[in-house]
Amino acid sequence: MSEKKGRVILIGAGPGDKGLITVKGLEYLKKADVVVYDRLVSKDVLSLSPETAEFINVGKVMNHHNIPQPEINEILLNKALEGKTVVRLKGGDPFVFGRGGEELELLTIHNIEYEIVPGITSAISALAYAGIPVTHRDFASSIHFVTGHAKDGLVENIDFKALAASKGTILFYMGVSTLSQLINGLIMAGIDKNTPCAAVENGTRYNMRTLISTVENMVSDAEKFQLKSPAVIAVGKVCSLSDKFAWFSKSKIFSKQIIVTRPVVSNNILTDRLKNAGAEVIDYPCIKINEIENNKSLLNLTANLDKYNMLIFASKNSAAYFFKSLAENKKDSRALSHLLIGALGKSTYDELKKYGIYADIMPEKYTFTAFASSLKKAEIKGNIAVLEAANDKRLSDELKNHGFNVAPFIAYDIEYLPLDYIKPLQEYIDNGVIAAFTSSAAVHGFVHGNKIEDLSKIKAVCIGKLTYETALGYKMQAYMAEKPTIDSLIEKLKELE
Ligand code: SAH
């Protein structure tokens, strides 16, 4: 056993939307050696943990029983005794019907250090996403948190009389299977049958559903609606405000199924933006940029730069690998002083700036033909070296077709990866999925990484002309963002049905 004693941090993971974990919770989660979580913790929140952490799912149903509480307590204790930083992630807030208190008992006995990071409880946040303010000066001046959990099939210890008389907002957790008992309890206690009711299922998530009803009709409406757990059931006048304020489900992106393609290594702004707007995002790292070991093509170029008049970089990666090779040959940017430089695309231009190079030619329009036209306009003559990916020679081919004296060089290799997700890609396609593409390499990755015969059902939303043309080339239903920006891409995604 380790000398160092570990510690346990009990963190409220919030209701599902990963933006709803607290800043402190996230900071601690990122330092976890072990993450002990249960069913209500969303995958999105879990994905914020360090990849190296040990994950223990204690929400798994084993032989129709959850892992018993004492066993969970033991796991926390033992991992802490091993000297680990143990994060215990719980849905919502750890102390709101979360048994957080029970988990601290054993740790206290064994003198294990612990901290609690409260979380955003699901009832309040699910209602907020459904456009229901839990209190409102005109409608409710108290909130009542109630568990609808049944012991031996019956809800116990609920003071329905007090609840009915309160005229406040009543929030039932774990009340889906006992709904009729809860509503009948309130009716028997004399609540006005016209009191508005709501049920919010999977609150704050892309698959959130909201049912608005009245006390009188709630049970039959919930049956028709096929209400499922996890859901919060709310009773009170505030529920009538949902129609007016339901901002989340009114987002044009809400519940849309969107495959976001990207290189393996890349930050995922688009994914986060779409998730925040309520989309079901299928994150698909479809291309992997591989360095070519002992790259003869690049070595050949860097040793013979004097034979060329111009260097053209077809991508940001081609620039990065070129300068790496140059440095390996103990040369720097000065070796390029006699050369004109061309960059395809703004990100390539920006990459070159990192090496102190301001490209001479970078056409505004990001197409191969536009590039050829700019070279013609600038009356470029002589030998041109083009740096591109091993499996994408479109730029050098286009320039050759326009009669330029072009020598292609391979800067790196692109590997195409299949979709590795909950369901096979074909199922998403049959479902009319939308795919978002921020590069034509990603379109190739999507096509070559999977064996899909008919691509015509895919709605491909593309960031620029080249990407758009690549998608069209594969006979996808292609759409192009007005401008080559993430904002514009999102606007286009909103337009699609
Ligand atoms: N500690 C949690 C509650 C755990 S009890 C919290 O503070 O939220 C489990 C109950 O929480 C579920 O039965 C359901 O009523 C509610 N719940 C949890 N996540 C939810 C969600 N995303 N949407 C609606 N209800 C949710």
Residues whose N, C-alpha, C, O or C-beta is under 5 A from the ligand:
A	BS01	SAH	P15 G16 L40 G91 G92 D93 P94 V96 F97 G98 T121 S122 A123 A126 F172 Y173 M174 G175 V200 E201 N202 G203 P230 A231 V232
